[in-house]
Amino acid sequence: MIKSFLHKSFAVSLALLVLCSTISVTIEKHFCGDTLIDVSLFAEAEKCDMETEEMALKKTCCKDEIDVVEGQNELIVSFDDLDFEQQLFITSLVYSYVNLFEGEPKKIIPHKDYSPPNLVKDICVLDQVFLI
């Protein structure tokens, strides 16, 4: 029970780790002067009222700042991209792991195909042994 729970929780946590490492996030910030007005992750940051008035005057004190957090793009590494020592290590690890476990020998049951003899008399009554 505990082993199964641990196995499933480790599998879910590793899947979440891969998912989080591949997500790219864009953080957009809107400053009016030196004051932070709005921060947005998924949508465009809201503009302040001063920016619309300043657009008519062609003078801006507002600025937008965009931070991009890049995720990992390539998860698959080719075996040929590895060094010779790394290839040798992985090959020897796989070879030793595959040959580590041997199957149990097949158990031979000699009386598997024989049926028990027919009972002619009731043994419990004959020996007068009863369960109470």
One Martini backbone bead per residue (centre of mass of N, CA, C, O) as a GRO file, in nm:
protein
  132
    1MET     BB    1   0.061   0.061  -0.025
    2ILE     BB    2   0.301   0.255   0.020
    3LYS     BB    3   0.451   0.187  -0.240
    4SER     BB    4   0.228   0.280  -0.432
    5PHE     BB    5   0.207   0.571  -0.330
    6LEU     BB    6   0.503   0.652  -0.383
    7HIS     BB    7   0.507   0.591  -0.683
    8LYS     BB    8   0.281   0.790  -0.764
    9SER     BB    9   0.402   1.050  -0.640
   10PHE     BB   10   0.669   1.049  -0.801
   11ALA     BB   11   0.538   1.054  -1.082
   12VAL     BB   12   0.387   1.321  -1.048
   13SER     BB   13   0.632   1.501  -0.970
   14LEU     BB   14   0.793   1.451  -1.234
   15ALA     BB   15   0.576   1.557  -1.427
   16LEU     BB   16   0.570   1.844  -1.304
   17LEU     BB   17   0.866   1.909  -1.356
   18VAL     BB   18   0.851   1.892  -1.664
   19LEU     BB   19   0.626   2.098  -1.702
   20CYS     BB   20   0.768   2.344  -1.555
   21SER     BB   21   1.034   2.339  -1.742
   22THR     BB   22   0.855   2.403  -2.027
   23ILE     BB   23   0.745   2.668  -1.935
   24SER     BB   24   0.646   2.978  -2.060
   25VAL     BB   25   0.683   3.318  -1.929
   26THR     BB   26   0.499   3.631  -1.929
   27ILE     BB   27   0.590   3.947  -1.789
   28GLU     BB   28   0.384   4.232  -1.740
   29LYS     BB   29   0.472   4.580  -1.693
   30HIS     BB   30   0.337   4.890  -1.551
   31PHE     BB   31   0.465   5.219  -1.562
   32CYS     BB   32   0.429   5.530  -1.371
   33GLY     BB   33   0.714   5.619  -1.374
   34ASP     BB   34   0.799   5.460  -1.058
   35THR     BB   35   0.518   5.323  -1.064
   36LEU     BB   36   0.341   5.042  -1.009
   37ILE     BB   37   0.041   4.937  -1.160
   38ASP     BB   38   0.085   4.657  -1.337
   39VAL     BB   39   0.046   4.293  -1.340
   40SER     BB   40   0.104   4.031  -1.593
   41LEU     BB   41   0.081   3.701  -1.733
   42PHE     BB   42  -0.158   3.654  -1.975
   43ALA     BB   43  -0.210   3.950  -2.013
   44GLU     BB   44  -0.249   4.267  -2.058
   45ALA     BB   45  -0.159   4.543  -1.919
   46GLU     BB   46  -0.282   4.797  -1.762
   47LYS     BB   47  -0.355   5.117  -1.825
   48CYS     BB   48  -0.332   5.431  -1.756
   49ASP     BB   49  -0.480   5.746  -1.769
   50MET     BB   50  -0.223   5.914  -1.848
   51GLU     BB   51  -0.158   5.784  -2.122
   52THR     BB   52  -0.400   5.895  -2.286
   53GLU     BB   53  -0.331   6.196  -2.238
   54GLU     BB   54  -0.028   6.186  -2.346
   55MET     BB   55  -0.084   6.103  -2.638
   56ALA     BB   56  -0.196   6.384  -2.718
   57LEU     BB   57   0.090   6.535  -2.620
   58LYS     BB   58   0.353   6.341  -2.678
   59LYS     BB   59   0.393   6.263  -2.365
   60THR     BB   60   0.589   6.025  -2.169
   61CYS     BB   61   0.598   5.835  -1.842
   62CYS     BB   62   0.538   5.565  -1.955
   63LYS     BB   63   0.606   5.206  -1.909
   64ASP     BB   64   0.703   4.894  -2.050
   65GLU     BB   65   0.762   4.564  -1.908
   66ILE     BB   66   0.926   4.264  -2.036
   67ASP     BB   67   0.929   3.930  -1.907
   68VAL     BB   68   1.109   3.634  -2.006
   69VAL     BB   69   1.051   3.289  -1.928
   70GLU     BB   70   1.228   3.029  -2.028
   71GLY     BB   71   1.202   2.722  -2.135
   72GLN     BB   72   1.257   2.409  -2.215
   73ASN     BB   73   1.300   2.278  -2.542
   74GLU     BB   74   1.499   2.026  -2.484
   75LEU     BB   75   1.465   1.683  -2.367
   76ILE     BB   76   1.612   1.529  -2.590
   77VAL     BB   77   1.889   1.312  -2.586
   78SER     BB   78   2.125   1.190  -2.766
   79PHE     BB   79   2.348   0.932  -2.766
   80ASP     BB   80   2.559   1.081  -2.965
   81ASP     BB   81   2.601   1.345  -2.774
   82LEU     BB   82   2.771   1.185  -2.601
   83ASP     BB   83   3.019   1.077  -2.447
   84PHE     BB   84   3.208   0.800  -2.413
   85GLU     BB   85   3.181   0.771  -2.103
   86GLN     BB   86   2.871   0.796  -2.095
   87GLN     BB   87   2.808   0.560  -2.282
   88LEU     BB   88   2.953   0.346  -2.111
   89PHE     BB   89   2.788   0.385  -1.852
   90ILE     BB   90   2.503   0.330  -1.968
   91THR     BB   91   2.563   0.051  -2.085
   92SER     BB   92   2.656  -0.085  -1.816
   93LEU     BB   93   2.399  -0.027  -1.655
   94VAL     BB   94   2.198  -0.177  -1.834
   95TYR     BB   95   2.338  -0.451  -1.836
   96SER     BB   96   2.339  -0.496  -1.523
   97TYR     BB   97   2.031  -0.459  -1.478
   98VAL     BB   98   1.925  -0.686  -1.661
   99ASN     BB   99   2.122  -0.914  -1.515
  100LEU     BB  100   2.028  -0.901  -1.213
  101PHE     BB  101   1.757  -1.035  -1.286
  102GLU     BB  102   1.612  -1.341  -1.208
  103GLY     BB  103   1.425  -1.590  -1.258
  104GLU     BB  104   1.237  -1.817  -1.136
  105PRO     BB  105   1.213  -2.126  -1.101
  106LYS     BB  106   1.031  -2.376  -1.199
  107LYS     BB  107   0.786  -2.534  -1.038
  108ILE     BB  108   0.760  -2.871  -0.932
  109ILE     BB  109   0.461  -3.071  -0.944
  110PRO     BB  110   0.409  -3.406  -0.913
  111HIS     BB  111   0.073  -3.406  -0.817
  112LYS     BB  112  -0.104  -3.237  -1.026
  113ASP     BB  113  -0.245  -3.489  -1.207
  114TYR     BB  114  -0.362  -3.601  -0.940
  115SER     BB  115  -0.612  -3.756  -0.780
  116PRO     BB  116  -0.787  -3.821  -0.523
  117PRO     BB  117  -0.916  -4.042  -0.337
  118ASN     BB  118  -1.182  -4.214  -0.261
  119LEU     BB  119  -1.428  -4.201  -0.022
  120VAL     BB  120  -1.575  -4.453   0.172
  121LYS     BB  121  -1.529  -4.324   0.453
  122ASP     BB  122  -1.576  -4.151   0.740
  123ILE     BB  123  -1.317  -4.039   0.930
  124CYS     BB  124  -1.446  -3.888   1.171
  125VAL     BB  125  -1.634  -4.126   1.256
  126LEU     BB  126  -1.422  -4.352   1.275
  127ASP     BB  127  -1.235  -4.173   1.492
  128GLN     BB  128  -1.402  -3.975   1.668
  129VAL     BB  129  -1.367  -3.670   1.537
  130PHE     BB  130  -1.474  -3.352   1.668
  131LEU     BB  131  -1.603  -3.039   1.619
  132ILE     BB  132  -1.706  -2.770   1.853
   0.00000   0.00000   0.00000
